[in-house]
């Protein structure tokens, strides 16, 4: 048995069960009992190193178990740090963490993680992930370690010291040509997603806004009246219809920005698609019986529940394949197509910004610069002129 001193603590290292055990006297606890810090190892020097590391953790307030690793820190963050986020965001974070964080860097002990480790990990992903995905996986690690810091599990957040590298170029959003748009509308007629596609393409609403739209936000203007009333009360026997784009599937149901809250008059084809969709949904509700869960949603599952974004993407790919334009399109490109077609038809950028719910025309120009052209008029009447009766598909 040999005596040792580490900092202000005295102790001993002694042989035990084929190895060595080290113990430091930490004084007495509030209960009056003697407190001791122990570490075991195969050799005396190994035990001494472990005791020194334990003293550093003790003096800096770190409370993590010796083998607490990055993967456990990320799992803890996924369990406790995602509260209040919308479902799609949570699913995305869990997917990225499960594919690119936990399997690749998760086994490293959190207290042993170095900035170089983080840099090498990100560099290894740079050849396969887009810049946006790289920023997200880096953010997952930074937030997980930040939570561990708050719980005194680690001293520094080394992930904050590393700059996210540039990833692969992501596929830029595209816009349907007018002929492609008409083909998609034709192909969508036999799909449960028909009204979703028509409304999205002819109004330019975001996919998250479409999936959150409720029937009491679809309104009609009664003849001779200035006000708008929900179609759930007044039905579809009117000439003018509009939608209140006031909700989204984001956290708390808010739209992307305050300016995104807007009211849009519906083109005739979109209003007619919603009328037929309302009738089909009523029949579907009867068939579902007790399985129906009424959320008041315009676009929902066969049992009334909110649509899953992945299911919408799959259904839309079937439509574009049927339309003869391939399966590489996504529902968000209906919005890009709306901007392109409105611009081609003479709608000014200021009006397009209002229709899309952008904070300013500058945002519209930045996001949709490839789809915009110089212009003159506006909105629902243009869509009617382009897609109305008598226009060939």
Residue, then its C-alpha position, 0 to 999 in steps of 0.5 A: x500500500x502506498x500513500x499519494x497526494x493529488x491536489x488537496x486530497x490524500x489517499x492510497x493505492x493498494x493491490x486488489x483482486x489481481x489489479x490495483x485500487x486507488x482511494x482518495x479521502x474527500x472529507x465528510x458529507x452533510x450526513x457525517x459519513x466519510x466520503x471516498x473517491x475510488x478508481x480501479x485499474x490493471x496497473x498502479x500508474x493507470x489507477x493514478x491517472x484515473x484518480x487525477x482525471x476524477x479530481x479534475x472532474x470533481x474540482x470543475x463540477x463535472x458529474x458525468x459517469x466515466x463512460x458517458x459517451x457522445x451517443x448517450x448525450x445525443x440520445x438524452x437531447x433527443x429525449x428532452x431537448x425537442x419539446x415544443x418542436x413540430x413533428x416533422x422537425x422531430x422526425x428529421x432530427x431523429x433520422x439525422x442523428x440515427x444515421x450520421x451522428x450516433x453511429x459515427x461519433x457516438x462511441x467517443x467518451x464525451x469528456x474525451x471528445x476533441x475539436x479535431x474529432x468533430x472536424x474529422x467527423x464533419x469532413x467525412x460527411x462533407x462528400x455525401x451530405x448537402x451543406x444544409x444537412x451538414x449544418x443540421x447534424x453539426x447543430x444536433x451535436x452542438x445542442x446535445x453537448x450544450x444540454x450536457x454542459x447545463x447538466x454539468x456532464x462536461x466542461x466545454x462544448x468543443x463542437x462550438x469550436x468547429x466550423x461546419x464545412x461546405x457539403x455537396x450541392x443540393x438539388x435546386x428547386x425547379x418549376x413546372x412548365x405550363x404544359x407540365x403543370x397541366x399534365x400534373x393537374x390531369x394526372x392528379x384527377x384520380x388521386x386522393x391528393x387531387x385537391x391538394x395539388x390543385x390548391x397548392x399549384x393555383x394559390x402557391x401556399x406552402x406544403x406545411x400550410x396546406x396540410x394544416x388548412x381547416x374547413x372553417x378557413x375555406x370561406x365563401x362570399x354570399x351574393x350581395x354580402x361583403x363578408x366571408x363565411x365558412x363553407x361548413x356553414x354556407x356550403x359551396x353554392x356561391x361564386x367567390x371563395x377564399x382561403x384563410x392561410x393562417x396556420x401551418x404544421x409548425x410548432x404552435x400552429x403558426x405560419x412561417x412569418x407574421x406576413x405569411x398570414x394572408x387571405x387568398x381568393x380561390x381560382x374557380x378550378x381550386x374552388x371546384x376541386x375543394x367542393x368535390x373533395x369536401x363531398x368525397x371526404x364526407x363519404x370517407x368519414x361515413x365509411x371510417x365510422x368510429x375510426x374517424x378522428x375529426x381534426x377539421x382538416x381539409x387534407x387528411x388521412x382516410x381516418x381524419x388524421x393529419x397527413x404525414x409529409x413523407x406520405x404526401x411526397x410519395x403520393x405526389x411522385x406517383x402523380x408526376x410519374x403518371x404525368x410523364x415527367x418522372x418521379x424526382x419532383x416534390x410537393x414544395x415545387x408546386x409553389x415554385x411553379x406557381x411563382x413561375x407561371x404567375x410571373x410568365x403571365x404578367x403578375x408583378x413581383x410585389x403581387x407575387x410576394x403578397x400571394x406567397x406571404x413573403x415579408x418583401x419582394x426582395x425575399x421573393x426575388x432571392x428565393x425564386x430568382x430563376x422563376x421571375x420575369x418582368x410583369x404587370x397584373x395579379x392573382x386568381x383571375x390569372x390562374x383562371x385564365x391559364x387553367x380555366x375551362x377550355x384550356x387543353x391539358 
